[in-house]
Amino acid sequence: MRIRAGLGALLAMIAGGQAMAAQLTVDVADRQGKPVADAVVTLLRRDGAGPKPGASTTHSIDQKQLMFRPYVEVARPGDSVVFRNSDTTRHHVYSFSPVKQFEYVIAPNASAPAVKLPRTGVVAIGCNIHDGMIAYLYVTDAPWTARTDATGHVVFDGLPAGAYDVRVWHPRLPPAKPDLVQANVALAADDRRRAPFTVTLLPDLRFQFDRERTRY
């Protein structure tokens, strides 16, 4: 009976520990209170701890109806990206980013070779034929990262207790502006917290094109 009771107590402790993991919801809105989609949110523990990165993966960015889909994609160093053309016209995809420079002419219903992303940074992508086509790759080695949905939210579950820096990036933030940061956000094991961010965004270059502000 003592063995069974001890085992039951141990299982309860393990289950309780799992249930006590913290949750952080990050809300991103503009100055008018409207939700901001496609903001990249990263969490960094102040002590540098965090889960190890998984195996490298290949991301896909489609070109459809003269738009890149998705507009913002999050990747890790060592990942690759493939560009697909689902339009009936060809596209000339390129980037002058220091992270990775490339250039491909992609015929309708074809794909470009995979592009490997060697290090962290932002890769701005354009089409040399259709100026309004713009997309971004945000390459990060942060242990926790996510992209806001149409409601402007991301939810991080299962976080270990500790102090975190919460960072937000969006391609329409002013040029050369660093990520927005809420520093030293302390989470207890059973916390359910929210971190609101209010951002000032520039006009969407996909609909108001100005090559001087693409920063490729």
Short mmCIF file of the C-alpha atoms (twelve columns), coordinates in Angstrom:
data_MODEL
# 
_entry.id   MODEL 
# 
loop_
_atom_site.group_PDB 
_atom_site.id 
_atom_site.type_symbol 
_atom_site.label_atom_id 
_atom_site.label_alt_id 
_atom_site.label_comp_id 
_atom_site.label_asym_id 
_atom_site.label_seq_id 
_atom_site.Cartn_x 
_atom_site.Cartn_y 
_atom_site.Cartn_z 
_atom_site.pdbx_PDB_model_num 
ATOM 1   C CA . MET A 1   0.000  0.000  0.000   1 
ATOM 2   C CA . ARG A 2   2.851  2.385  0.778   1 
ATOM 3   C CA . ILE A 3   4.395  1.739  -2.653  1 
ATOM 4   C CA . ARG A 4   1.094  2.415  -4.376  1 
ATOM 5   C CA . ALA A 5   0.493  5.542  -2.317  1 
ATOM 6   C CA . GLY A 6   3.984  6.809  -3.054  1 
ATOM 7   C CA . LEU A 7   3.556  6.145  -6.761  1 
ATOM 8   C CA . GLY A 8   0.217  7.920  -6.749  1 
ATOM 9   C CA . ALA A 9   1.718  10.923 -5.005  1 
ATOM 10  C CA . LEU A 10  4.580  11.041 -7.505  1 
ATOM 11  C CA . LEU A 11  2.202  10.918 -10.473 1 
ATOM 12  C CA . ALA A 12  0.101  13.659 -8.903  1 
ATOM 13  C CA . MET A 13  3.183  15.820 -8.452  1 
ATOM 14  C CA . ILE A 14  4.198  15.310 -12.091 1 
ATOM 15  C CA . ALA A 15  0.707  16.066 -13.359 1 
ATOM 16  C CA . GLY A 16  0.490  19.073 -11.076 1 
ATOM 17  C CA . GLY A 17  3.802  20.377 -12.369 1 
ATOM 18  C CA . GLN A 18  2.578  20.128 -15.930 1 
ATOM 19  C CA . ALA A 19  -0.675 21.863 -15.031 1 
ATOM 20  C CA . MET A 20  1.215  24.653 -13.284 1 
ATOM 21  C CA . ALA A 21  3.100  25.798 -16.413 1 
ATOM 22  C CA . ALA A 22  2.617  29.472 -17.193 1 
ATOM 23  C CA . GLN A 23  0.718  30.996 -20.093 1 
ATOM 24  C CA . LEU A 24  1.423  34.346 -21.761 1 
ATOM 25  C CA . THR A 25  -0.915 35.986 -24.272 1 
ATOM 26  C CA . VAL A 26  0.539  38.828 -26.336 1 
ATOM 27  C CA . ASP A 27  -1.899 41.349 -27.843 1 
ATOM 28  C CA . VAL A 28  -0.712 43.657 -30.648 1 
ATOM 29  C CA . ALA A 29  -2.882 46.578 -31.772 1 
ATOM 30  C CA . ASP A 30  -2.352 49.833 -33.652 1 
ATOM 31  C CA . ARG A 31  -2.973 53.342 -32.317 1 
ATOM 32  C CA . GLN A 32  -6.646 53.092 -33.252 1 
ATOM 33  C CA . GLY A 33  -7.027 49.868 -31.268 1 
ATOM 34  C CA . LYS A 34  -7.303 47.664 -34.365 1 
ATOM 35  C CA . PRO A 35  -5.643 44.228 -34.149 1 
ATOM 36  C CA . VAL A 36  -2.348 43.859 -35.984 1 
ATOM 37  C CA . ALA A 37  -1.756 40.630 -37.869 1 
ATOM 38  C CA . ASP A 38  1.657  39.309 -38.988 1 
ATOM 39  C CA . ALA A 39  3.586  40.727 -36.036 1 
ATOM 40  C CA . VAL A 40  6.414  38.427 -34.956 1 
ATOM 41  C CA . VAL A 41  6.539  37.854 -31.190 1 
ATOM 42  C CA . THR A 42  9.597  36.300 -29.550 1 
ATOM 43  C CA . LEU A 43  10.292 35.346 -25.942 1 
ATOM 44  C CA . LEU A 44  13.775 35.251 -24.431 1 
ATOM 45  C CA . ARG A 45  14.405 34.122 -20.880 1 
ATOM 46  C CA . ARG A 46  16.614 36.493 -18.926 1 
ATOM 47  C CA . ASP A 47  18.802 33.579 -17.776 1 
ATOM 48  C CA . GLY A 48  19.305 32.383 -21.360 1 
ATOM 49  C CA . ALA A 49  17.508 29.067 -20.816 1 
ATOM 50  C CA . GLY A 50  15.013 27.592 -23.255 1 
ATOM 51  C CA . PRO A 51  14.177 24.536 -25.350 1 
ATOM 52  C CA . LYS A 52  16.689 23.400 -27.920 1 
ATOM 53  C CA . PRO A 53  15.764 24.094 -31.560 1 
ATOM 54  C CA . GLY A 54  14.292 21.249 -33.547 1 
ATOM 55  C CA . ALA A 55  15.433 19.938 -36.898 1 
ATOM 56  C CA . SER A 56  15.682 22.357 -39.806 1 
ATOM 57  C CA . THR A 57  12.589 22.659 -41.961 1 
ATOM 58  C CA . THR A 58  11.584 23.987 -45.381 1 
ATOM 59  C CA . HIS A 59  9.050  26.799 -45.623 1 
ATOM 60  C CA . SER A 60  6.878  27.525 -48.632 1 
ATOM 61  C CA . ILE A 61  5.926  30.996 -49.886 1 
ATOM 62  C CA . ASP A 62  3.359  31.029 -52.665 1 
ATOM 63  C CA . GLN A 63  2.716  33.752 -55.226 1 
ATOM 64  C CA . LYS A 64  -0.975 33.979 -55.927 1 
ATOM 65  C CA . GLN A 65  -3.131 36.806 -57.262 1 
ATOM 66  C CA . LEU A 66  0.024  38.968 -57.451 1 
ATOM 67  C CA . MET A 67  0.728  38.623 -53.728 1 
ATOM 68  C CA . PHE A 68  3.194  36.670 -51.620 1 
ATOM 69  C CA . ARG A 69  1.433  34.292 -49.251 1 
ATOM 70  C CA . PRO A 70  2.201  34.498 -46.400 1 
ATOM 71  C CA . TYR A 71  3.201  38.145 -46.107 1 
ATOM 72  C CA . VAL A 72  5.459  37.347 -43.123 1 
ATOM 73  C CA . GLU A 73  7.057  33.973 -42.446 1 
ATOM 74  C CA . VAL A 74  9.078  33.023 -39.349 1 
ATOM 75  C CA . ALA A 75  12.109 30.762 -39.745 1 
ATOM 76  C CA . ARG A 76  15.201 29.619 -37.874 1 
ATOM 77  C CA . PRO A 77  18.838 29.681 -38.998 1 
ATOM 78  C CA . GLY A 78  19.458 26.608 -41.129 1 
ATOM 79  C CA . ASP A 79  15.879 26.478 -42.432 1 
ATOM 80  C CA . SER A 80  15.145 26.788 -46.153 1 
ATOM 81  C CA . VAL A 81  12.415 28.490 -48.162 1 
ATOM 82  C CA . VAL A 82  10.882 27.547 -51.520 1 
ATOM 83  C CA . PHE A 83  9.002  30.049 -53.673 1 
ATOM 84  C CA . ARG A 84  6.032  28.738 -55.629 1 
ATOM 85  C CA . ASN A 85  4.306  30.591 -58.492 1 
ATOM 86  C CA . SER A 86  0.583  29.835 -58.583 1 
ATOM 87  C CA . ASP A 87  -0.177 32.756 -60.913 1 
ATOM 88  C CA . THR A 88  -0.592 32.667 -64.685 1 
ATOM 89  C CA . THR A 89  2.237  35.183 -65.155 1 
ATOM 90  C CA . ARG A 90  5.922  34.779 -64.342 1 
ATOM 91  C CA . HIS A 91  7.519  36.401 -61.302 1 
ATOM 92  C CA . HIS A 92  11.044 37.674 -60.724 1 
ATOM 93  C CA . VAL A 93  11.693 37.057 -57.010 1 
ATOM 94  C CA . TYR A 94  14.714 38.661 -55.366 1 
ATOM 95  C CA . SER A 95  16.256 39.895 -52.136 1 
ATOM 96  C CA . PHE A 96  19.281 42.064 -51.402 1 
ATOM 97  C CA . SER A 97  19.225 41.213 -47.689 1 
ATOM 98  C CA . PRO A 98  22.593 40.700 -45.930 1 
ATOM 99  C CA . VAL A 99  21.119 37.523 -44.449 1 
ATOM 100 C CA . LYS A 100 20.737 35.929 -47.882 1 
ATOM 101 C CA . GLN A 101 20.745 37.377 -51.387 1 
ATOM 102 C CA . PHE A 102 18.999 35.548 -54.221 1 
ATOM 103 C CA . GLU A 103 17.218 36.106 -57.517 1 
ATOM 104 C CA . TYR A 104 14.934 33.765 -59.455 1 
ATOM 105 C CA . VAL A 105 12.607 34.114 -62.424 1 
ATOM 106 C CA . ILE A 106 9.759  31.683 -61.766 1 
ATOM 107 C CA . ALA A 107 7.434  30.558 -64.533 1 
ATOM 108 C CA . PRO A 108 3.718  29.965 -63.891 1 
ATOM 109 C CA . ASN A 109 3.039  26.780 -61.896 1 
ATOM 110 C CA . ALA A 110 6.752  26.341 -61.176 1 
ATOM 111 C CA . SER A 111 8.934  26.605 -58.048 1 
ATOM 112 C CA . ALA A 112 12.369 28.064 -57.420 1 
ATOM 113 C CA . PRO A 113 15.187 26.019 -55.851 1 
ATOM 114 C CA . ALA A 114 15.234 25.979 -52.065 1 
ATOM 115 C CA . VAL A 115 17.055 28.922 -50.474 1 
ATOM 116 C CA . LYS A 116 18.894 28.146 -47.227 1 
ATOM 117 C CA . LEU A 117 18.801 30.820 -44.511 1 
ATOM 118 C CA . PRO A 118 22.201 30.804 -42.785 1 
ATOM 119 C CA . ARG A 119 21.729 33.269 -39.922 1 
ATOM 120 C CA . THR A 120 19.316 35.503 -38.034 1 
ATOM 121 C CA . GLY A 121 17.910 38.707 -39.484 1 
ATOM 122 C CA . VAL A 122 15.137 40.035 -41.707 1 
ATOM 123 C CA . VAL A 123 14.938 39.091 -45.386 1 
ATOM 124 C CA . ALA A 124 12.822 41.514 -47.404 1 
ATOM 125 C CA . ILE A 125 11.557 39.958 -50.638 1 
ATOM 126 C CA . GLY A 126 10.264 41.653 -53.779 1 
ATOM 127 C CA . CYS A 127 9.222  40.901 -57.337 1 
ATOM 128 C CA . ASN A 128 11.120 42.779 -60.038 1 
ATOM 129 C CA . ILE A 129 8.075  42.588 -62.330 1 
ATOM 130 C CA . HIS A 130 5.282  43.480 -59.907 1 
ATOM 131 C CA . ASP A 131 6.370  46.271 -57.547 1 
ATOM 132 C CA . GLY A 132 3.511  45.802 -55.094 1 
ATOM 133 C CA . MET A 133 4.579  42.259 -54.249 1 
ATOM 134 C CA . ILE A 134 6.481  42.335 -50.952 1 
ATOM 135 C CA . ALA A 135 7.083  39.706 -48.265 1 
ATOM 136 C CA . TYR A 136 9.377  39.198 -45.307 1 
ATOM 137 C CA . LEU A 137 11.247 36.330 -43.688 1 
ATOM 138 C CA . TYR A 138 12.020 36.861 -40.008 1 
ATOM 139 C CA . VAL A 139 14.875 34.507 -39.128 1 
ATOM 140 C CA . THR A 140 15.323 34.104 -35.382 1 
ATOM 141 C CA . ASP A 141 16.964 31.733 -32.918 1 
ATOM 142 C CA . ALA A 142 14.638 32.729 -30.055 1 
ATOM 143 C CA . PRO A 143 13.396 29.666 -28.111 1 
ATOM 144 C CA . TRP A 144 9.760  30.793 -28.364 1 
ATOM 145 C CA . THR A 145 8.410  32.588 -31.402 1 
ATOM 146 C CA . ALA A 146 5.024  33.039 -33.079 1 
ATOM 147 C CA . ARG A 147 3.191  35.302 -35.518 1 
ATOM 148 C CA . THR A 148 0.008  37.152 -34.612 1 
ATOM 149 C CA . ASP A 149 -3.182 36.044 -36.326 1 
ATOM 150 C CA . ALA A 150 -5.976 38.249 -37.677 1 
ATOM 151 C CA . THR A 151 -7.084 39.015 -34.108 1 
ATOM 152 C CA . GLY A 152 -3.633 40.365 -33.212 1 
ATOM 153 C CA . HIS A 153 -2.974 37.661 -30.613 1 
ATOM 154 C CA . VAL A 154 -0.467 34.919 -29.920 1 
ATOM 155 C CA . VAL A 155 -0.639 32.545 -26.949 1 
ATOM 156 C CA . PHE A 156 2.423  30.848 -25.464 1 
ATOM 157 C CA . ASP A 157 1.471  27.821 -23.347 1 
ATOM 158 C CA . GLY A 158 3.605  25.612 -21.149 1 
ATOM 159 C CA . LEU A 159 6.170  28.263 -20.227 1 
ATOM 160 C CA . PRO A 160 8.492  27.500 -17.305 1 
ATOM 161 C CA . ALA A 161 8.475  30.025 -14.487 1 
ATOM 162 C CA . GLY A 162 11.017 32.789 -14.835 1 
ATOM 163 C CA . ALA A 163 11.696 36.279 -16.190 1 
ATOM 164 C CA . TYR A 164 11.293 36.953 -19.910 1 
ATOM 165 C CA . ASP A 165 11.914 39.691 -22.437 1 
ATOM 166 C CA . VAL A 166 8.951  39.915 -24.833 1 
ATOM 167 C CA . ARG A 167 9.817  41.350 -28.245 1 
ATOM 168 C CA . VAL A 168 7.541  42.403 -31.126 1 
ATOM 169 C CA . TRP A 169 8.547  43.112 -34.731 1 
ATOM 170 C CA . HIS A 170 6.438  44.104 -37.721 1 
ATOM 171 C CA . PRO A 171 7.552  45.069 -41.255 1 
ATOM 172 C CA . ARG A 172 5.534  48.284 -41.100 1 
ATOM 173 C CA . LEU A 173 7.329  49.680 -38.057 1 
ATOM 174 C CA . PRO A 174 9.439  52.775 -38.863 1 
ATOM 175 C CA . PRO A 175 12.737 52.061 -40.683 1 
ATOM 176 C CA . ALA A 176 15.755 51.121 -38.557 1 
ATOM 177 C CA . LYS A 177 13.546 50.889 -35.462 1 
ATOM 178 C CA . PRO A 178 14.506 47.968 -33.195 1 
ATOM 179 C CA . ASP A 179 11.992 45.418 -31.975 1 
ATOM 180 C CA . LEU A 180 9.560  46.714 -29.352 1 
ATOM 181 C CA . VAL A 181 10.396 45.185 -25.964 1 
ATOM 182 C CA . GLN A 182 8.706  44.577 -22.640 1 
ATOM 183 C CA . ALA A 183 11.660 43.612 -20.473 1 
ATOM 184 C CA . ASN A 184 11.814 41.406 -17.408 1 
ATOM 185 C CA . VAL A 185 8.250  40.056 -17.527 1 
ATOM 186 C CA . ALA A 186 8.143  37.714 -14.524 1 
ATOM 187 C CA . LEU A 187 5.980  34.593 -14.771 1 
ATOM 188 C CA . ALA A 188 5.151  32.350 -11.832 1 
ATOM 189 C CA . ALA A 189 4.430  28.674 -12.448 1 
ATOM 190 C CA . ASP A 190 0.647  29.165 -12.465 1 
ATOM 191 C CA . ASP A 191 0.479  32.598 -14.140 1 
ATOM 192 C CA . ARG A 192 -2.002 33.429 -16.885 1 
ATOM 193 C CA . ARG A 193 -0.849 36.851 -18.077 1 
ATOM 194 C CA . ARG A 194 -1.334 39.219 -20.991 1 
ATOM 195 C CA . ALA A 195 1.257  41.536 -22.518 1 
ATOM 196 C CA . PRO A 196 -0.314 44.317 -24.636 1 
ATOM 197 C CA . PHE A 197 1.660  46.167 -27.310 1 
ATOM 198 C CA . THR A 198 0.514  49.289 -29.149 1 
ATOM 199 C CA . VAL A 199 2.369  49.932 -32.406 1 
ATOM 200 C CA . THR A 200 2.576  52.821 -34.849 1 
ATOM 201 C CA . LEU A 201 2.612  51.423 -38.379 1 
ATOM 202 C CA . LEU A 202 3.574  52.957 -41.700 1 
ATOM 203 C CA . PRO A 203 1.286  52.519 -44.751 1 
ATOM 204 C CA . ASP A 204 1.212  49.044 -46.261 1 
ATOM 205 C CA . LEU A 205 3.737  49.079 -49.121 1 
ATOM 206 C CA . ARG A 206 1.822  46.360 -50.943 1 
ATOM 207 C CA . PHE A 207 -0.879 48.911 -51.677 1 
ATOM 208 C CA . GLN A 208 1.147  52.140 -51.567 1 
ATOM 209 C CA . PHE A 209 4.455  51.269 -53.182 1 
ATOM 210 C CA . ASP A 210 7.598  53.316 -52.636 1 
ATOM 211 C CA . ARG A 211 10.818 51.519 -53.576 1 
ATOM 212 C CA . GLU A 212 12.931 53.845 -51.406 1 
ATOM 213 C CA . ARG A 213 11.209 52.508 -48.279 1 
ATOM 214 C CA . THR A 214 11.472 48.793 -48.967 1 
ATOM 215 C CA . ARG A 215 14.995 48.626 -47.467 1 
ATOM 216 C CA . TYR A 216 15.909 45.557 -49.475 1 
# 
